[in-house]
């Protein structure tokens, strides 16, 4: 049902949306006195337009460009998996009340709004403050929907019991947001923004630490729910049914199967434990730590990809074998 291209799409779409959300939030929180300029309008009266100084361009544009690149790569993976562009066009032109349709529209809106704002932020167009602020708010909303819909889509498939828990979309949202923070932290080291805005990047590392801590709690709740250790959010299947047996097999393979090292080492240790400790170190140290920030980004991104690979591959394996 889902191959490696879909795994890449789930990862790239979520990470790209997370980076777009972080970039939009940074712009909305930037001081207007430094990012807004008064210019004479067409009627002669002054109008306020967005005009970013070089420092703020380095702060905002690279992170948004990274998110836009990830979104574009995710869309390419989706198109390659579908195989026919007319199917995607039909989904957009003839929308229905489904997670797939909502996600397709959110992804398209996220991509187009990111393109629009990137043009405004780099100074290729003179746009009013009101237009840019509305676009930033809409981008933030579209990013949240994009981050959430992949988990909701998987959760809505009862034939795969490993996904049939409300903890899954919550886990995907926190993972995508952490990946977005990691991408912005990483590109800021190369653009020079981390040196110009040291305090901003330390606060971003603090936000990432909070997100990762929440992700740890949600991941623990997810594993406990699918393993039958708690009834909170557990899939509602009888253990004697075929679906219940598939859930038991999936949960055992996830935490103790041949690829369990991806879940425990790459995701849990490299994508959660290490980034949390490193983020706290970045927050406490007054001077920039570029190598530490890049290591956090690498760990978070690798962990996000490993998480989606494990959940998709492990979830599908017993279902395909048992013909559910």
N, C-alpha and C positions, 0 to 999 in steps of 0.2 A: 504493500500500500504506500509506504513512505520510504524513499531511498535517501542516499547521501545528499542529493541536491535539495531535498526538502529540509533535511537537518541543517544544511548551510543557510537555507532561506530563513528558517526559524531563528537561527543565531544572528545572521546579518540584519534581518529586519528588526529584531528586538534591540540589538546593540545600536543600530543606526537611529532608531526612534529615541532611544535613551540619550544619545549624544545631542539630537535635535532638541529634546526637552531641556537638557542642561544648558545648551547654548541660548535657547529662548529665555530661560529663567535668568541667566547672567545678563542678557541685554535688558530685560525688564527691570532688573535691580541696579543697572548702571546709572550714575547721576546724570540727570537731564542737562545740567549746566555744562557738562563736558561733551555730550553727544548730540546736542540739538543746536541748530544755528538758525538765526532769523534771516530770511531772504525776502526781497521784494516780490510780491505776487503779481499775477497777471493784471489784477485790477489796480495795482499800485500800493495796496495795503500790504504790510509785512506778513509773511507766513512762516511757520516753524517747520523746518525740514530736518531729517536725520542726516548728520554729517559726522562720521566717526573720525577722531584723530588717529594717527598711525598706531599709537599704543593700543587703543580699543579695537582697531581692526585686527591686530595680532591676537588680542584676547578672544574675540568673538568669531571671526571668520574661519580660522583653521578648524575649530571644533565642529562648526556647522558643516564645513566642507567634508570633514571626516565622516560625519553622520550621513551626509548626502551620498557620499561614495559607498558606504555600507548599504544604504537603502537601495541604491542602484544595482549593486552587486547581488543583493537579495532578490530583487525583481528579475534579474537575468537568470538566477538559479530557478526561480519559480517558472519562468517562461520555458526554460530548457526542460524542466520536468514535465510541464503540461504538454509541450511539443507543438502546440498550435496556438498562435497569437489570437486567432479569432475567438477561441473559447474565453480568453481573458477579456477581450473586447466585449463579448456578449455579456459577461458577468458585470461589467461596468455600465453598459448601456441598458441592460435589462435587470436592474437590481431586484433582489428579493429580501425578505426578512430572514436572513441567515447570518451566521458568524462569518462565513466565507465572503459574502457580499459586503458586509460591514467592514471586514478587514481589508478587502480589496480597495474600497473607497477611502478608508483611513490611510492606507499605505500610499495611494496615489495623491491624496491631499497633503500628506506629510512631505512627500517628495517635491511637489509643486510649490508648496509654501516655503520649503527650505531653499529652493532655487530662487524664489522671489526675494527672500530676505538676504540671501548671499549677494545678490545684485545690489540691493540697497546698502548693505554694510560695507562693501568694498568701494562704494561711491560711483558705480556705473549709472545710477539713476538718482534723480532728485525727487524724493518722496516725502510727503507730509508725515509728521510725527503720528497723527491719528491713524493713518493707513498702516504704517509700520507696526504700531503697537497692537492694532487689531490682528494683523498677520501673525505677530509673535504669540498672542494669546491663542489664536486658532491652531498654530503649529504645536503649542504645548498640549492642547486638547487632542489633536490628531495623533500626537506621539503617545499619549497615554492609552488611547484606544488601540493603536498599533501594538503596543507592548502587551496589552491584556488579551487581545483577540486570539492570538495563537494558542494560549493556554486554555481559553474558553472553547476554542474549536476542538482541541484534543479532548477536553473534559466531556464534550457533548457526544463523544463516540462510545456508547456503552459496550460495544464489542471488544474494546481494549480496556480491561478492568484496571490496569495500572494507572490509567489516566482519569478514571471516574471518581475523582475527589476534588472538592473545591480548593484544596491546598495547591493544586497544580497551577492554575492561572495566577494565584498570588505569588507563587515561587517564580514564575516567569517574569512577572512585573518587577520584582525586586532584583532579579538577575539582570534584566535588560537595563534597569536604571543604574545598577552598579557598573555594567559594561559601558554605559554612556558616560558616567563619571570618569571611568578609566581612560576612555578615548580622549576626552577633553584634557585630562591631566597629562596624557602622553604627548599630544600634539602641542600643548603649551610649552613643553620642554624644548621643542624644536623651533617654535616660532619666536621664542624669547619672551613670551608673555609671562612665563613662570618667574622670570627675574624682575619684570616690571611690576607684576601684581602678586608679590609673594604672599601677602595676607589673604588675597582672594583664593589662591590655590591651597593655602593651608585650611581655609574654611571649606573649600570643596573637598579636600581630603577628609575633613571631619564629617561632612555630609555623607561621603562614601563609607566611612566607618560605621555610621548609624545604619545606612542601607544594608551593608554587609552583615551587621549584627542582626538586623531583622531577617535577612535572608537565611542566616544560620538557624534561627528559631523556626522559620517556616519550613526549611528543609528537614529539620528534625521532626516537626509535626507531620510532614508528608511521609517520611519513612515510617514513622510510628503508625500512621493511619493505614498505609498499604500493607504493612506487616501484621496488622491485627493487634497491635499493642495498645491501641486506644480506639474508642468508638467515635471520637471527635473527628469528623470529616472522613471517616472510613467509607470505602465503597460498599454499597448496600447489596452484597451478593451472598448467597448461601454457599458455605464451604463445600457442600456436596455436589453443587451444580458444576457444569463444565466451565462456566465463567469464573466461579469461585476457585476452582482448581487452577485455572490459568493465572488468576491473581496470585495465588500462593506460589506458583512456579516463578512468576515474574519478580515478585518481591524477594524471593530467595536468590535469584540470579543477579538482581540489582546490587545486593549487598554482599554476596558471597560467590558469584559466578566467575567465569574466566576473565571477564572484562570489569570486574568490580574494582580493580585498581584505578580505572579511569574515574570512577565515582569517588573513591576515598582519597586517592593521591592527587589527581589533577583537579577535581572539583572541590572536595571538602578541604584538603590541606592547601593546595596551591591556589584555589580560587576563592576560599573563604578565610581560613585561619591565618595564612600568611598576609593577605591584603589587609585584614583587620589590624594585625600587629604593626604592619608597615605604615598604614594610614595614621595610626596613633603616634608613631615615631615622627612622621612628617609634621603632625600638628604640634608636637612638643618642641621640636627643634626650630629655632628662629631662622636659620639660614636655609637656602634652597637645597634640596636633596634630589637632583635630577635622576640619578641612577636608581634611587629607591622608588621614585614615582614611576619610572619606566618598568621596573620590576613588578610593581603593583598592577600596572596596566596589563602586562604580559600574563600575570597570574590570573587576573579576573577574566580576561578574554578567553584564555585557554580553558578556564573552569566553566565559563558559560557555554562554550562549544561542547565540552565533555558532558555537561549536564544534559543538553538536548540530545546528544548522540546516545547516551545511556538510556534515557527515558523512551526515546523512539525505538531503538533497536531492541531493548529488553522488553518493552511493552508489546511489540509486534511478534516477537519470536514464538511464544507459546500459542498465540492466537492463530498464527499461520500453521503451526504444527498440528493443532487440535481442530483446525477447520471451523473455528467459531465465526 
